[in-house]
Amino acid sequence: MTSLPDFLVIGAQKCGTTTLYEDLRSHPRVFIPDKETSGLVDLKLDDASSVEKYCSMFEQGGSRLSGEVSTLYSMLPMYDVARTAGRLLGAAQILYIVREPISRVISHHHHEFSAGAMGPDIDVEVEQRPELVDNSRYATQVAPWIDAFGRSNVHIIRFEDYMADRQAGADGVFRKLGLDQWKLPTASEAFNTADNKFLATGLRGKVSRSTPYRRLIRPLFPEAVRRRLMRLVLPKPPKRPNPPSEDTVAELVRRLQPEVVALSEWTGGELWWDLNTVLENHRG
């Protein structure tokens, strides 16, 4: 029997997807393969072996609800997989967790800087790296998924609400997926926060991100064992870089305010964030 995921967590990057992943996979009726999978990116629907390879990721799920988590799935224009996902998965449920967009930009920059992929000056990087802004264009990112799966199957979650009460947030997600309620074992712990993350850079980073490591070596070790090893061998991230200038924040507000308004059309008409207040806070 072909195994396909019942749900996808599509991002957004630096918006709590790792925490959501850990909460979902703690449920006894849920199976999720390695979080850093991105099988839909290279999937070719007209290639039976490609589809079979993707399906094999979920074979161990058995009768459990299966899902996949990948922030790459909401990184237009770099990756565009919603139409492929819609044709393959039909009525799967889509979970998209979003955060105040300027805070997401800042966290994204910190993550990339810590990994050695961007410089320390966020003002420069915002102008030179379009993905910093593009990944905060939530309405643009989620629109193809709504087109492919229908609004009723796409669930947009506000990061701030979810993290304010993890158990209540997880209960809501479990209900959306048709699951029984489940007490989280780690309701007070946040995962993958930038200040607490151990980073694999240089050769270690290349190895840890390589396909052979992810497919052959990483599955041999339980998550808890991998974390203990990371604490032993990997360095802590560098000091957090300076915040963006007032001019950069004002420019981010100009670019992203229309996205906040557009997203409200799918969230009951409520503006989830007041970006002008964000700008005032940076002025202070």
Backbone bond lengths (Angstrom), bond angles and torsions (degrees), N, CA, C in turn:
res aa  C-N    CA-C-N  psi(-1)  N-CA   C-N-CA  omega(-1)  CA-C   N-CA-C  phi
1 M - - - 1.462 - - 1.525 109.52 -
2 T 1.339 116.14 136.29 1.462 120.75 179.35 1.520 110.18 -70.38
3 S 1.328 116.36 132.51 1.463 122.01 178.93 1.512 109.03 -103.53
4 L 1.322 116.69 122.86 1.454 122.22 177.69 1.524 109.19 -131.90
5 P 1.323 117.66 151.60 1.466 119.55 -179.56 1.523 112.28 -69.29
6 D 1.328 114.64 145.66 1.462 121.61 175.98 1.525 111.26 -87.32
7 F 1.332 116.65 -20.38 1.456 120.10 -179.99 1.524 109.55 -150.39
8 L 1.330 114.69 157.95 1.458 122.54 174.30 1.523 108.70 -129.39
9 V 1.321 116.79 136.84 1.466 122.24 165.65 1.520 105.48 -100.40
10 I 1.330 117.34 114.37 1.467 121.09 -170.27 1.528 113.46 -101.52
11 G 1.309 119.12 7.48 1.470 121.41 -178.43 1.504 108.74 125.28
12 A 1.325 115.52 -157.74 1.457 129.27 4.88 1.520 110.85 -87.04
13 Q 1.339 115.03 159.63 1.454 121.40 179.87 1.526 111.03 -58.92
14 K 1.341 116.49 138.42 1.466 124.90 179.19 1.532 111.81 59.92
15 C 1.324 115.70 35.58 1.465 120.88 178.89 1.528 111.95 -126.68
16 G 1.320 116.96 24.83 1.448 119.24 176.71 1.512 115.04 91.76
17 T 1.337 117.94 17.07 1.465 118.88 -178.48 1.525 112.11 -65.63
18 T 1.331 117.71 -33.71 1.463 119.13 178.61 1.525 110.70 -66.97
19 T 1.331 116.63 -41.03 1.458 119.74 176.82 1.526 110.81 -63.32
20 L 1.336 116.99 -43.77 1.461 120.64 177.73 1.524 110.90 -62.23
21 Y 1.320 116.17 -40.72 1.470 121.36 176.19 1.524 110.93 -58.05
22 E 1.330 117.06 -48.00 1.458 120.46 -178.92 1.530 110.94 -64.97
23 D 1.323 117.22 -38.51 1.458 120.11 179.20 1.522 111.29 -66.08
24 L 1.313 116.66 -43.02 1.463 120.30 179.83 1.521 111.51 -65.38
25 R 1.317 116.73 -46.01 1.456 119.10 -174.93 1.530 112.40 -73.03
26 S 1.336 117.58 -12.05 1.458 119.41 175.33 1.526 111.55 -74.36
27 H 1.325 116.83 -19.29 1.468 120.52 -177.98 1.525 109.23 -73.69
28 P 1.327 117.91 131.90 1.470 119.51 -176.07 1.521 114.61 -66.31
29 R 1.312 117.68 -15.98 1.465 120.04 -179.78 1.527 112.45 -100.68
30 V 1.321 116.64 14.55 1.467 120.78 -178.19 1.520 110.12 -120.62
31 F 1.324 115.80 136.92 1.461 121.78 172.13 1.520 108.79 -122.46
32 I 1.331 115.87 126.85 1.466 121.60 175.46 1.522 107.27 -132.97
33 P 1.325 118.30 126.19 1.463 119.13 174.21 1.517 110.27 -70.15
34 D 1.314 116.08 -176.93 1.453 122.41 -179.53 1.521 111.07 -43.62
35 K 1.355 116.71 131.01 1.469 120.77 -176.74 1.518 113.10 -56.69
36 E 1.324 116.97 -33.77 1.456 119.00 -173.29 1.520 113.11 -87.17
37 T 1.330 116.15 25.85 1.452 119.48 171.77 1.521 109.20 -76.74
38 S 1.290 116.29 157.99 1.472 121.64 176.83 1.518 107.55 -155.25
39 G 1.330 114.78 50.92 1.462 120.13 -170.83 1.511 115.39 -62.08
40 L 1.330 117.56 -26.91 1.461 119.45 -177.53 1.523 112.67 -74.51
41 V 1.327 117.36 -19.21 1.463 120.20 -176.95 1.528 111.12 -62.52
42 D 1.314 116.59 -44.24 1.475 120.94 -176.88 1.517 113.16 -101.52
43 L 1.323 117.90 5.21 1.467 121.21 -176.32 1.526 111.38 -68.57
44 K 1.330 115.92 134.49 1.469 122.37 175.65 1.523 107.62 -118.26
45 L 1.332 116.13 111.40 1.457 120.39 -175.17 1.522 113.00 -63.83
46 D 1.330 117.78 -26.37 1.463 120.47 -179.23 1.520 112.51 -87.95
47 D 1.327 116.80 7.05 1.468 122.39 179.87 1.528 107.84 -117.78
48 A 1.344 115.73 107.69 1.464 120.62 -175.77 1.525 111.83 -59.26
49 S 1.326 117.14 -36.74 1.461 119.82 -178.74 1.522 110.85 -69.01
50 S 1.335 116.99 -33.62 1.457 121.02 178.04 1.526 110.57 -66.89
51 V 1.325 116.54 -43.51 1.464 121.02 178.25 1.524 110.21 -65.70
52 E 1.329 116.49 -41.68 1.465 120.53 179.55 1.527 111.01 -62.41
53 K 1.318 115.66 -40.16 1.463 120.21 179.10 1.522 110.31 -62.91
54 Y 1.333 116.93 -41.88 1.455 120.30 178.35 1.531 110.80 -64.22
55 C 1.322 116.35 -45.59 1.461 120.66 -179.07 1.528 112.03 -62.39
56 S 1.330 116.37 -30.98 1.466 119.71 -177.09 1.527 111.87 -63.67
57 M 1.335 117.21 -21.14 1.463 120.71 178.76 1.527 112.07 -62.81
58 F 1.337 116.60 -22.80 1.460 120.53 -171.74 1.527 113.16 -112.46
59 E 1.324 116.83 6.28 1.460 120.26 -176.69 1.525 112.29 -62.42
60 Q 1.329 116.94 -33.03 1.460 119.92 -178.03 1.531 112.87 -74.48
61 G 1.306 116.84 -7.03 1.462 119.65 -177.82 1.511 113.94 -70.01
62 G 1.337 117.11 -25.66 1.456 120.30 -179.11 1.516 111.63 58.53
63 S 1.330 116.75 -128.20 1.463 121.61 -178.15 1.530 112.28 -87.58
64 R 1.317 117.07 -1.41 1.461 120.35 179.76 1.529 110.92 -73.43
65 L 1.335 115.50 160.31 1.453 121.29 173.32 1.524 107.83 -72.02
66 S 1.321 116.91 126.72 1.462 120.73 -176.38 1.519 110.65 -106.08
67 G 1.319 115.64 145.91 1.450 119.98 178.26 1.507 111.82 -149.55
68 E 1.318 114.69 168.42 1.459 121.34 178.03 1.516 108.10 -132.12
69 V 1.341 116.79 145.57 1.460 122.42 -179.70 1.521 108.34 -124.49
70 S 1.327 117.03 120.97 1.461 120.03 176.94 1.521 110.08 -155.22
71 T 1.322 116.98 120.10 1.462 120.55 177.03 1.529 111.64 -71.82
72 L 1.332 117.52 -14.25 1.468 119.66 177.21 1.525 111.32 -62.87
73 Y 1.325 116.56 -22.19 1.456 120.24 -174.84 1.522 113.70 -75.92
74 S 1.330 117.46 -5.87 1.470 120.23 173.61 1.520 109.30 -128.52
75 M 1.349 114.09 49.39 1.462 120.75 178.93 1.523 110.63 -126.64
76 L 1.329 116.20 54.15 1.458 119.63 171.41 1.532 108.86 -66.63
77 P 1.329 118.72 146.56 1.461 127.73 -1.50 1.532 114.03 -88.75
78 M 1.346 117.04 5.99 1.457 119.84 -176.50 1.526 111.39 -62.63
79 Y 1.329 116.32 -44.54 1.460 121.28 178.90 1.523 108.25 -130.00
80 D 1.331 116.33 135.40 1.465 121.70 -177.70 1.526 107.67 -133.87
81 V 1.328 116.50 94.47 1.465 119.74 -171.42 1.524 113.46 -122.98
82 A 1.346 118.70 -0.44 1.465 120.44 -173.86 1.520 112.10 -60.49
83 R 1.336 117.57 -43.07 1.465 119.90 -178.70 1.515 111.35 -65.14
84 T 1.338 116.74 -42.15 1.466 120.98 176.30 1.517 110.59 -60.48
85 A 1.335 116.53 -45.08 1.461 120.86 179.51 1.521 111.02 -61.85
86 G 1.327 116.81 -42.09 1.454 120.30 -179.50 1.515 112.25 -63.03
87 R 1.324 117.52 -41.29 1.463 121.02 -179.80 1.521 111.42 -68.26
88 L 1.331 116.98 -34.15 1.464 120.02 -176.78 1.522 112.87 -85.79
89 L 1.339 117.07 -40.37 1.454 120.39 -168.03 1.524 114.66 -100.92
90 G 1.310 117.88 -12.71 1.462 120.02 174.68 1.511 113.46 63.19
91 A 1.333 117.03 -105.65 1.462 121.95 -171.76 1.518 113.11 -99.76
92 A 1.313 119.08 27.90 1.469 121.27 177.81 1.529 110.01 -61.82
93 Q 1.318 115.04 153.25 1.468 121.09 176.61 1.531 108.76 -89.91
94 I 1.329 116.00 138.75 1.459 122.26 -177.59 1.520 108.53 -115.26
95 L 1.340 116.46 126.60 1.458 122.67 178.39 1.523 108.93 -112.13
96 Y 1.329 116.37 127.68 1.466 121.61 -178.07 1.513 108.03 -133.21
97 I 1.328 117.09 109.94 1.461 121.67 -177.84 1.528 108.81 -101.21
98 V 1.326 116.26 130.89 1.463 121.80 -172.78 1.527 109.86 -129.81
99 R 1.306 114.64 157.02 1.464 122.99 -172.07 1.523 108.80 -134.21
100 E 1.321 117.02 158.35 1.471 119.10 175.27 1.528 108.19 -44.73
101 P 1.326 117.98 120.32 1.469 120.82 -162.33 1.525 115.81 -66.03
102 I 1.321 118.68 -30.09 1.467 119.80 179.86 1.528 109.46 -74.55
103 S 1.313 117.15 -38.21 1.468 119.92 174.19 1.522 110.49 -61.23
104 R 1.334 115.90 -36.70 1.464 118.89 177.92 1.521 111.14 -64.72
105 V 1.334 117.23 -41.49 1.470 121.17 177.33 1.527 110.14 -58.27
106 I 1.319 116.44 -46.82 1.470 121.00 -177.96 1.525 110.44 -63.73
107 S 1.322 117.39 -43.56 1.460 121.01 178.61 1.518 111.55 -65.87
108 H 1.325 116.86 -38.66 1.462 122.14 177.27 1.530 110.15 -60.65
109 H 1.339 115.83 -46.67 1.463 119.41 179.16 1.522 110.93 -61.67
110 H 1.335 117.16 -44.20 1.465 120.74 179.86 1.526 110.00 -59.33
111 H 1.331 116.23 -43.48 1.467 120.85 179.21 1.532 110.97 -59.49
112 E 1.322 116.31 -47.92 1.474 120.32 -177.35 1.527 111.21 -69.67
113 F 1.327 116.75 -38.07 1.461 119.94 177.28 1.533 110.46 -63.63
114 S 1.330 116.50 -43.31 1.459 120.60 -179.74 1.518 111.62 -62.35
115 A 1.325 115.98 -32.40 1.458 120.83 179.27 1.526 112.92 -84.39
116 G 1.340 116.75 -0.82 1.452 120.48 -179.85 1.511 114.45 79.93
117 A 1.348 116.72 14.27 1.463 120.60 -176.55 1.517 113.19 -96.10
118 M 1.342 118.24 -12.13 1.459 122.30 177.29 1.515 108.87 -140.58
119 G 1.337 115.42 159.10 1.453 120.73 177.08 1.515 111.17 -76.99
120 P 1.343 117.26 173.00 1.467 120.94 -175.82 1.521 114.75 -77.90
121 D 1.342 118.14 -16.73 1.461 121.28 -174.45 1.525 109.70 -90.34
122 I 1.328 116.97 102.21 1.454 120.87 -176.98 1.524 111.66 -65.69
123 D 1.337 117.90 -29.47 1.468 119.79 178.72 1.528 110.56 -61.48
124 V 1.319 116.12 -41.70 1.468 120.82 178.64 1.519 110.19 -70.10
125 E 1.313 116.51 -44.48 1.462 120.54 -174.67 1.527 112.03 -66.39
126 V 1.321 118.00 -35.66 1.472 119.88 178.80 1.519 110.76 -61.02
127 E 1.319 116.47 -35.57 1.467 119.82 179.63 1.530 112.44 -78.02
128 Q 1.319 116.57 -28.85 1.465 119.85 -174.23 1.523 113.79 -98.20
129 R 1.326 118.01 -19.11 1.468 121.95 -175.88 1.526 109.35 -119.00
130 P 1.316 118.04 93.53 1.476 120.38 -176.17 1.518 113.61 -61.15
131 E 1.342 118.17 -24.27 1.467 119.31 -178.75 1.526 112.26 -64.11
132 L 1.335 117.49 -25.57 1.457 119.50 178.41 1.526 110.82 -59.73
133 V 1.313 116.52 -39.20 1.461 120.87 178.50 1.522 111.10 -87.33
134 D 1.328 116.79 -42.91 1.470 120.50 -175.77 1.522 112.59 -56.84
135 N 1.329 117.42 -38.40 1.459 119.90 -177.28 1.524 112.50 -73.49
136 S 1.355 116.46 -10.02 1.463 121.15 173.79 1.526 112.04 -98.50
137 R 1.312 117.92 2.71 1.470 121.55 176.73 1.530 107.86 -85.63
138 Y 1.325 115.40 75.19 1.460 120.01 -169.13 1.525 113.19 -64.14
139 A 1.324 117.79 -40.46 1.471 119.57 179.93 1.524 110.48 -63.58
140 T 1.328 116.14 -42.26 1.462 120.61 178.45 1.520 110.59 -63.65
141 Q 1.319 116.86 -42.28 1.460 120.73 -176.51 1.527 112.41 -68.63
142 V 1.316 117.07 -38.36 1.471 119.32 -174.28 1.529 112.83 -85.88
143 A 1.337 117.52 -19.51 1.468 120.26 -176.18 1.531 113.22 -55.33
144 P 1.352 120.35 -45.97 1.469 118.96 179.71 1.528 113.23 -63.50
145 W 1.317 116.92 -29.49 1.468 120.64 178.62 1.519 110.56 -71.92
146 I 1.335 117.01 -37.38 1.463 120.33 175.76 1.524 109.95 -66.82
147 D 1.334 116.97 -39.46 1.468 120.57 176.54 1.527 110.86 -61.61
148 A 1.329 116.69 -40.07 1.466 121.21 -174.15 1.525 113.02 -80.02
149 F 1.350 117.37 -33.92 1.470 120.14 -172.38 1.522 114.09 -116.86
150 G 1.328 117.72 -11.19 1.462 120.44 -176.64 1.515 110.98 87.57
151 R 1.333 115.89 146.97 1.464 120.50 -176.03 1.518 112.16 -60.06
152 S 1.333 118.31 -35.51 1.465 120.09 -175.41 1.519 112.65 -68.63
153 N 1.325 117.76 -18.82 1.459 121.36 -179.27 1.523 113.36 -100.66
154 V 1.330 117.20 1.13 1.465 121.73 179.45 1.521 108.28 -112.07
155 H 1.321 116.66 119.48 1.456 122.15 -175.00 1.531 109.33 -112.87
156 I 1.326 116.00 114.25 1.465 121.64 -178.43 1.527 107.91 -97.73
157 I 1.312 116.09 125.47 1.462 122.91 -173.16 1.519 108.88 -116.55
158 R 1.331 116.60 132.92 1.465 120.16 178.05 1.531 109.21 -86.72
159 F 1.320 115.57 119.76 1.461 122.79 -178.11 1.521 112.32 -51.95
160 E 1.333 117.20 -45.33 1.450 121.22 -175.40 1.530 111.31 -62.01
161 D 1.340 116.77 -38.44 1.466 120.60 177.94 1.526 110.44 -69.58
162 Y 1.316 115.87 -42.92 1.467 119.94 -177.02 1.525 110.31 -63.54
163 M 1.318 117.22 -45.37 1.456 120.12 -175.52 1.534 112.09 -76.05
164 A 1.334 117.96 -22.44 1.466 120.65 178.17 1.522 110.96 -66.82
165 D 1.329 117.15 -30.71 1.471 121.73 178.17 1.517 107.32 -149.16
166 R 1.332 115.44 87.30 1.465 120.75 -174.56 1.525 112.55 -57.01
167 Q 1.320 116.89 -42.92 1.458 119.08 -177.29 1.530 110.91 -63.98
168 A 1.326 116.16 -46.11 1.467 119.47 178.85 1.523 110.74 -63.80
169 G 1.344 116.54 -40.13 1.460 119.78 178.13 1.511 111.95 -62.52
170 A 1.328 116.31 -44.70 1.463 120.49 178.96 1.520 110.68 -65.52
171 D 1.340 117.54 -38.98 1.470 120.11 177.67 1.526 110.59 -57.62
172 G 1.336 115.95 -41.84 1.458 119.81 178.93 1.518 112.05 -64.08
173 V 1.324 116.74 -40.75 1.459 120.57 178.03 1.527 110.50 -66.13
174 F 1.324 116.71 -43.40 1.462 119.86 178.60 1.529 110.78 -58.62
175 R 1.327 117.16 -41.75 1.470 120.33 178.48 1.513 110.81 -62.19
176 K 1.334 117.21 -43.41 1.460 120.65 179.80 1.526 111.54 -59.45
177 L 1.310 116.39 -32.18 1.465 120.97 -178.48 1.526 112.71 -92.45
178 G 1.330 117.16 3.54 1.453 120.44 179.30 1.507 114.20 73.91
179 L 1.328 117.31 26.32 1.461 122.53 -177.96 1.521 111.28 -100.57
180 D 1.334 115.95 152.72 1.455 120.99 171.94 1.528 109.23 -67.05
181 Q 1.323 115.93 155.41 1.460 120.15 177.21 1.531 109.93 -65.39
182 W 1.335 115.39 151.88 1.464 121.00 -175.38 1.520 108.67 -148.78
183 K 1.318 116.50 128.56 1.468 120.38 179.67 1.520 109.38 -74.91
184 L 1.310 116.60 123.36 1.456 120.89 -178.43 1.530 110.52 -68.87
185 P 1.325 117.44 134.92 1.465 119.17 177.16 1.518 113.48 -76.84
186 T 1.342 117.31 -17.08 1.470 120.89 -176.00 1.523 110.42 -132.75
187 A 1.317 117.80 47.90 1.467 121.44 -173.34 1.520 113.48 -65.61
188 S 1.332 118.42 -18.26 1.469 120.56 -178.59 1.516 113.09 -101.35
189 E 1.338 117.65 3.10 1.462 121.11 -175.09 1.522 110.77 -108.08
190 A 1.328 116.72 132.43 1.465 121.49 173.84 1.519 108.55 -102.12
191 F 1.326 116.83 138.06 1.446 121.67 -175.10 1.527 110.85 -106.22
192 N 1.350 114.82 148.87 1.459 121.47 171.30 1.520 112.98 62.53
193 T 1.346 117.57 29.23 1.461 119.00 174.91 1.523 109.08 -73.61
194 A 1.324 116.26 145.57 1.465 120.48 -170.61 1.527 112.80 -60.89
195 D 1.332 117.48 -36.17 1.463 119.83 -175.86 1.526 112.96 -77.63
196 N 1.338 117.33 -14.69 1.458 120.67 -177.56 1.511 113.19 -113.98
197 K 1.316 116.80 1.79 1.455 119.89 -175.39 1.522 110.69 -85.54
198 F 1.336 115.66 134.87 1.456 121.51 174.73 1.520 107.87 -90.08
199 L 1.324 116.61 133.37 1.453 120.44 -167.85 1.523 112.95 -111.96
200 A 1.330 114.62 134.34 1.452 120.78 174.02 1.524 107.97 -97.97
201 T 1.318 116.79 108.16 1.457 121.64 -179.54 1.519 109.41 -116.97
202 G 1.336 115.76 173.79 1.462 120.50 178.72 1.515 111.62 59.24
203 L 1.334 115.64 -139.68 1.458 120.85 -178.65 1.523 111.29 -61.97
204 R 1.347 116.91 -39.76 1.464 119.68 179.25 1.523 110.79 -61.57
205 G 1.333 116.15 -38.36 1.456 119.46 178.68 1.515 111.90 -65.89
206 K 1.339 116.32 -42.44 1.460 120.00 179.37 1.520 110.93 -62.67
207 V 1.327 115.98 -41.04 1.468 119.63 179.66 1.522 110.30 -65.88
208 S 1.344 117.29 -46.74 1.466 120.49 -175.81 1.516 112.57 -66.56
209 R 1.340 117.47 -24.13 1.460 120.55 179.12 1.521 112.69 -95.99
210 S 1.317 117.10 -1.40 1.456 120.28 -177.42 1.522 111.51 -75.06
211 T 1.316 116.49 151.40 1.464 121.80 179.68 1.524 112.49 -61.36
212 P 1.344 120.61 -45.13 1.467 119.53 179.02 1.524 112.99 -58.70
213 Y 1.348 116.42 -40.91 1.464 118.88 179.38 1.519 110.76 -63.82
214 R 1.336 117.40 -47.30 1.460 120.45 -175.79 1.521 112.18 -66.67
215 R 1.320 116.78 -37.18 1.468 119.42 -174.28 1.515 113.37 -89.46
216 L 1.347 118.07 -30.47 1.458 120.11 -172.37 1.530 114.00 -109.44
217 I 1.341 117.05 -39.79 1.464 119.78 -173.48 1.523 111.91 -95.73
218 R 1.322 116.83 -48.50 1.465 120.56 -175.82 1.528 112.92 -56.06
219 P 1.352 120.58 -42.75 1.469 119.72 -178.72 1.523 114.24 -63.86
220 L 1.335 118.08 -14.08 1.462 120.35 -178.55 1.523 112.70 -74.40
221 F 1.343 116.90 -18.65 1.458 120.53 -174.15 1.526 110.31 -116.79
222 P 1.331 118.08 130.66 1.464 120.75 175.83 1.530 110.69 -60.47
223 E 1.332 115.50 156.39 1.464 121.46 -178.09 1.534 111.89 -54.89
224 A 1.332 116.87 -44.19 1.478 120.28 -177.37 1.521 111.12 -63.04
225 V 1.335 117.08 -38.15 1.460 121.12 178.74 1.523 109.95 -66.86
226 R 1.319 117.50 -41.68 1.464 120.76 179.60 1.520 110.64 -62.14
227 R 1.321 117.31 -40.00 1.464 120.00 -179.60 1.523 111.32 -65.12
228 R 1.334 116.88 -41.55 1.467 119.43 179.22 1.520 110.75 -63.37
229 L 1.328 116.32 -40.77 1.459 120.01 178.29 1.522 111.00 -64.76
230 M 1.330 116.59 -39.68 1.463 120.21 179.82 1.527 110.95 -61.66
231 R 1.335 115.80 -40.79 1.469 118.80 179.73 1.521 111.71 -63.80
232 L 1.329 115.89 -29.62 1.457 120.24 -178.07 1.524 112.96 -79.28
233 V 1.336 117.35 -37.51 1.462 119.40 -168.79 1.522 114.69 -111.56
234 L 1.333 118.72 -16.70 1.455 119.39 -174.95 1.528 111.32 -104.16
235 P 1.336 116.80 146.22 1.468 120.10 179.64 1.519 111.67 -77.42
236 K 1.332 115.77 156.36 1.451 120.89 171.77 1.527 108.89 -71.39
237 P 1.341 117.65 156.99 1.457 119.51 179.54 1.519 111.59 -66.03
238 P 1.333 117.97 157.47 1.466 120.73 178.04 1.520 111.51 -69.15
239 K 1.320 115.71 170.06 1.457 121.85 179.09 1.519 109.87 -56.55
240 R 1.314 115.40 141.24 1.471 120.66 -179.22 1.531 109.92 -59.94
241 P 1.349 117.83 133.12 1.473 119.94 -179.30 1.521 111.43 -71.04
242 N 1.328 115.41 169.69 1.460 120.67 179.69 1.522 110.81 -62.51
243 P 1.332 117.78 148.93 1.471 120.29 178.21 1.519 110.87 -69.64
244 P 1.321 117.50 166.39 1.459 119.96 178.89 1.520 111.82 -67.19
245 S 1.313 115.98 155.78 1.457 120.90 177.17 1.528 109.85 -71.65
246 E 1.323 115.09 165.12 1.471 119.94 177.38 1.531 110.54 -59.73
247 D 1.338 117.74 -39.06 1.464 120.71 179.53 1.528 111.19 -63.36
248 T 1.338 116.50 -40.69 1.467 119.25 179.39 1.523 110.60 -66.65
249 V 1.329 117.20 -42.35 1.469 119.69 178.47 1.525 110.33 -63.11
250 A 1.338 117.01 -40.92 1.465 120.19 178.03 1.524 111.04 -61.56
251 E 1.326 116.61 -38.91 1.460 120.24 178.08 1.527 110.76 -68.34
252 L 1.320 117.51 -38.68 1.462 120.73 176.81 1.525 110.67 -63.90
253 V 1.330 116.80 -40.47 1.466 120.10 176.35 1.519 110.02 -60.32
254 R 1.315 116.90 -44.68 1.471 120.58 -179.96 1.529 110.93 -59.97
255 R 1.320 117.29 -42.78 1.459 120.87 -176.78 1.530 112.97 -75.14
256 L 1.333 116.64 -34.44 1.464 119.55 -168.88 1.525 114.35 -102.18
257 Q 1.334 118.48 -16.45 1.460 119.59 178.67 1.534 112.07 -57.47
258 P 1.351 119.68 -43.20 1.476 118.56 177.60 1.528 112.75 -59.63
259 E 1.329 117.47 -30.61 1.459 120.52 178.60 1.533 110.78 -69.68
260 V 1.329 116.73 -39.22 1.465 120.31 177.91 1.525 109.96 -63.04
261 V 1.325 116.23 -41.54 1.465 120.40 178.63 1.530 109.92 -65.33
262 A 1.324 116.96 -45.04 1.470 120.40 -179.49 1.524 111.42 -63.69
263 L 1.331 116.92 -37.90 1.463 119.55 179.44 1.518 111.26 -64.48
264 S 1.336 117.24 -31.44 1.466 120.53 -178.05 1.521 112.15 -61.84
265 E 1.331 117.38 -22.67 1.464 120.46 177.44 1.522 111.37 -64.58
266 W 1.329 116.68 -22.66 1.472 121.32 -179.07 1.528 111.73 -108.16
267 T 1.334 117.57 4.31 1.467 119.96 -178.26 1.525 110.46 -126.69
268 G 1.308 116.25 37.45 1.463 120.15 175.21 1.508 115.18 77.47
269 G 1.339 117.96 17.09 1.458 121.28 177.26 1.515 114.58 83.53
270 E 1.324 117.59 -1.84 1.469 120.55 -178.25 1.520 110.88 -88.25
271 L 1.336 115.71 133.79 1.463 120.42 172.57 1.524 107.42 -79.61
272 W 1.300 116.84 114.24 1.460 120.20 -173.20 1.527 113.39 -72.89
273 W 1.340 117.87 -24.32 1.469 120.38 -179.48 1.528 109.45 -140.69
274 D 1.309 116.21 143.83 1.457 122.37 174.00 1.530 106.93 -101.78
275 L 1.316 116.82 99.48 1.459 120.07 -174.80 1.515 112.43 -71.07
276 N 1.330 117.41 -23.74 1.469 119.13 175.33 1.533 110.43 -65.82
277 T 1.324 116.02 -35.08 1.463 119.60 176.16 1.523 109.75 -67.56
278 V 1.334 116.22 -38.04 1.464 120.18 175.74 1.523 110.30 -58.63
279 L 1.346 116.36 -43.72 1.464 120.79 178.59 1.531 110.59 -63.33
280 E 1.316 117.39 -43.16 1.469 120.45 178.81 1.520 110.96 -60.77
281 N 1.336 116.59 -39.34 1.472 119.93 178.98 1.515 111.84 -64.27
282 H 1.330 116.80 -35.58 1.472 119.39 177.90 1.519 110.92 -72.52
283 R 1.338 116.97 -30.16 1.465 119.11 176.56 1.522 110.76 -67.66
284 G 1.341 114.95 -31.72 1.456 119.17 -179.00 1.505 112.61 -74.17
